[in-house]
Amino acid sequence: MGLSTHVLDTMHGTPAAGMSVALWATGAGAARLIKQLVLNADGRNPDGLLLDASSLQRGTYRLVFEVAAYFKARGVVLPEPNFLDQVNLDFGVADAAAHYHVPLLVSPWSYSTYRGS
């Protein structure tokens, strides 16, 4: 069914429109960039899925969210160095036929994630 993500900015109570995200495959001891994107007005990938059902494979992946750059672009004054710069979420796909949704709830000071539906 594929892989998707959604980011909510908990500081402003809005989707994280404009946040940059990168998807990496991390298996076999090396990371390989699969896709880079900027989240749409709903805080989602503009293409719908990060990987469709035919591209999602069993293995390990990393989503890299550019958190500090996003909040700075929103006009938030952050300390230097930033408390959070990038958020790296490493996760595994055991069943490539299933849908994996990896949401991120984020502020400049904290984040949370879970396997969504």
ZIJOFEN-V307528 format. One record per residue. N is the residue number from 1. RES is the residue in one letter. SS is DSSP state (h for helix, s for strand, l for the rest). PSI is psi in whole degrees, 0 to 359 (none if undefined). Layout:
[[N:RES:SS:PSI] [N:RES:SS:PSI]]
//
This chain:
[[1:M:l:336] [2:G:s:185] [3:L:s:134] [4:S:s:165] [5:T:s:165] [6:H:s:132] [7:V:s:130] [8:L:s:130] [9:D:s:104] [10:T:l:346] [11:M:l:318] [12:H:l:350] [13:G:l:36] [14:T:s:165] [15:P:s:152] [16:A:l:62] [17:A:l:132] [18:G:l:357] [19:M:l:137] [20:S:s:140] [21:V:s:144] [22:A:s:142] [23:L:s:128] [24:W:s:145] [25:A:s:133] [26:T:l:12] [27:G:h:166] [28:A:h:30] [29:G:h:4] [30:A:l:148] [31:A:l:138] [32:R:s:122] [33:L:s:128] [34:I:s:316] [35:K:s:144] [36:Q:s:143] [37:L:s:168] [38:V:s:130] [39:L:s:144] [40:N:l:186] [41:A:l:338] [42:D:l:6] [43:G:l:25] [44:R:s:167] [45:N:s:130] [46:P:l:336] [47:D:l:2] [48:G:l:288] [49:L:l:144] [50:L:l:318] [51:L:s:133] [52:D:l:176] [53:A:l:325] [54:S:l:341] [55:S:l:335] [56:L:l:128] [57:Q:l:156] [58:R:l:136] [59:G:s:196] [60:T:s:146] [61:Y:s:164] [62:R:s:130] [63:L:s:131] [64:V:s:116] [65:F:s:128] [66:E:s:79] [67:V:h:308] [68:A:h:316] [69:A:h:320] [70:Y:h:310] [71:F:h:324] [72:K:h:320] [73:A:h:334] [74:R:l:0] [75:G:l:9] [76:V:l:128] [77:V:l:118] [78:L:l:150] [79:P:l:159] [80:E:l:124] [81:P:l:160] [82:N:l:145] [83:F:l:310] [84:L:l:129] [85:D:l:286] [86:Q:s:146] [87:V:s:121] [88:N:s:120] [89:L:s:113] [90:D:s:132] [91:F:s:162] [92:G:s:146] [93:V:s:110] [94:A:l:330] [95:D:l:97] [96:A:l:346] [97:A:l:348] [98:A:l:168] [99:H:s:131] [100:Y:s:118] [101:H:s:124] [102:V:s:90] [103:P:s:156] [104:L:s:129] [105:L:s:124] [106:V:s:146] [107:S:l:178] [108:P:l:348] [109:W:l:349] [110:S:l:163] [111:Y:s:161] [112:S:s:149] [113:T:s:169] [114:Y:s:169] [115:R:s:111] [116:G:s:189] [117:S:l:none]]
//
